[in-house]
Structure formats: structure tokens, C-alpha cells
Amino acid sequence: MLLWELRGPYTIREECIFMLMGRGVADALTEEMFAAPTHKEAADDIEGRYG
């Protein structure tokens, strides 16, 4: 999970959570999430098909 804290340094984690409109859509190891996403919504966003 990528975790941003406003009062301190950025921390990068091994896990990633993809959220869409306030709900958790997918979670996986960061490397797996970006290399081969298993959820359609996450894959669409990672590959630039949203927006």
C-alpha cells in the first residue's frame, strides 16, 4: 500500500490498494498489481482507460 502522511515522510509499502469512488476495488502486492492486475477496474486505470 502506498501511504502518504501529511506531517512526515512518504512511506512505500509492499502492498497496494486500488480505490474507486471511495470503495476498495482491488488489493495485492504492489509489483503484482502493476504487472498483472486481476480486477478490471484496476487494470483499466493502470492502463490509462479511465478519465
Backbone as JSON, one array per atom type, in Angstrom:
{
  "sequence": "MLLWELRGPYTIREECIFMLMGRGVADALTEEMFAAPTHKEAADDIEGRYG",
  "N": [[0.85, -1.16, 0.0], [0.57, 2.19, -0.81], [1.37, 4.85, 1.2], [0.6, 8.0, 2.2], [1.6, 10.53, 4.29], [0.71, 13.53, 5.78], [2.17, 14.93, 7.65], [4.71, 13.88, 7.74], [7.49, 11.99, 6.33], [7.15, 10.24, 3.16], [5.97, 6.9, 2.94], [6.62, 3.8, 1.51], [5.0, 0.86, 0.78], [4.8, -2.76, 0.54], [2.38, -3.66, -0.29], [-0.55, -2.83, -2.21], [-3.46, -0.88, -2.57], [-6.23, -0.41, -4.56], [-8.51, 2.13, -5.06], [-11.78, 3.13, -5.94], [-13.94, 5.67, -6.38], [-14.28, 5.9, -3.59], [-14.46, 3.28, -2.64], [-12.86, 0.19, -1.9], [-11.41, -1.52, -4.48], [-9.51, -3.32, -5.43], [-6.81, -5.24, -4.08], [-3.43, -6.05, -3.62], [-0.06, -7.35, -3.81], [2.21, -4.74, -4.51], [3.92, -4.97, -6.77], [2.68, -7.08, -8.19], [0.16, -5.94, -8.64], [0.65, -3.88, -10.52], [1.98, -5.22, -12.56], [0.35, -7.35, -13.43], [-2.67, -6.83, -13.15], [-5.59, -8.08, -11.51], [-8.2, -7.3, -11.3], [-10.74, -5.78, -13.19], [-11.4, -3.0, -13.05], [-9.14, -1.89, -11.8], [-7.15, -2.63, -13.64], [-8.0, -1.21, -15.92], [-7.61, 1.46, -15.06], [-4.83, 1.52, -14.48], [-3.82, 1.04, -17.0], [-4.58, 3.32, -18.3], [-7.22, 3.76, -19.18], [-9.23, 5.14, -17.99], [-10.83, 8.26, -17.34]],
  "CA": [[0.0, 0.0, 0.0], [1.28, 3.45, -0.75], [0.8, 5.6, 2.32], [1.09, 9.37, 2.27], [1.3, 11.2, 5.54], [0.89, 14.97, 5.6], [3.11, 15.51, 8.61], [6.01, 13.2, 7.77], [7.98, 11.5, 5.04], [6.35, 9.23, 2.47], [6.33, 5.52, 3.21], [6.18, 2.92, 0.44], [4.77, -0.47, 1.31], [4.8, -3.84, -0.44], [1.02, -3.91, -0.74], [-1.2, -1.71, -2.88], [-4.91, -0.95, -2.59], [-6.81, 0.46, -5.57], [-9.83, 2.59, -4.65], [-12.56, 3.8, -6.98], [-15.11, 6.36, -5.82], [-14.38, 5.67, -2.16], [-14.53, 1.88, -2.23], [-11.71, -0.62, -2.26], [-11.72, -2.37, -5.63], [-8.52, -4.38, -5.55], [-5.62, -5.14, -3.24], [-2.44, -7.06, -3.98], [1.31, -6.86, -3.71], [2.37, -3.64, -5.46], [4.51, -5.48, -8.01], [1.65, -7.84, -8.89], [-0.92, -5.03, -9.04], [1.0, -3.15, -11.72], [2.45, -6.13, -13.61], [-0.77, -8.16, -13.93], [-3.83, -6.59, -12.29], [-6.61, -9.11, -11.66], [-9.52, -6.67, -11.3], [-10.93, -4.99, -14.4], [-11.34, -1.57, -12.75], [-7.73, -1.53, -11.55], [-6.43, -2.77, -14.91], [-8.38, -0.08, -16.77], [-6.96, 2.68, -14.57], [-3.38, 1.39, -14.64], [-3.52, 1.1, -18.43], [-4.98, 4.62, -18.81], [-8.52, 3.72, -19.84], [-10.19, 5.96, -17.24], [-10.56, 9.67, -17.32]],
  "C": [[0.9, 1.23, 0.0], [0.6, 4.3, 0.32], [1.43, 6.98, 2.36], [0.66, 9.98, 3.59], [1.63, 12.67, 5.38], [1.97, 15.54, 6.51], [4.5, 14.88, 8.58], [6.41, 12.74, 6.38], [7.05, 10.43, 4.45], [6.88, 7.84, 2.8], [5.79, 4.66, 2.07], [6.11, 1.51, 1.0], [4.79, -1.49, 0.18], [3.41, -4.11, -0.99], [0.39, -2.65, -1.3], [-2.71, -1.93, -2.83], [-5.39, 0.05, -3.64], [-8.21, 0.82, -5.13], [-10.48, 3.34, -5.79], [-13.81, 4.36, -6.34], [-15.35, 5.98, -4.36], [-14.5, 4.22, -1.72], [-13.3, 1.13, -2.69], [-12.08, -1.59, -3.36], [-10.77, -3.56, -5.7], [-7.4, -4.16, -4.55], [-4.72, -6.32, -3.58], [-1.06, -6.52, -3.64], [1.49, -5.81, -4.81], [2.91, -4.13, -6.8], [3.48, -6.24, -8.85], [0.54, -6.94, -9.43], [-0.6, -4.33, -10.36], [1.46, -4.04, -12.86], [1.28, -6.9, -14.24], [-1.99, -7.98, -13.03], [-4.93, -7.61, -12.57], [-8.03, -8.54, -11.66], [-9.63, -5.71, -12.47], [-10.79, -3.49, -14.14], [-9.9, -1.1, -12.53], [-6.93, -1.59, -12.84], [-6.74, -1.6, -15.84], [-7.67, 1.2, -16.36], [-5.45, 2.63, -14.79], [-2.98, 1.55, -16.1], [-4.03, 2.38, -19.08], [-6.32, 4.66, -19.51], [-9.61, 4.45, -19.04], [-9.82, 7.4, -17.42], [-10.71, 10.4, -18.55]]
}
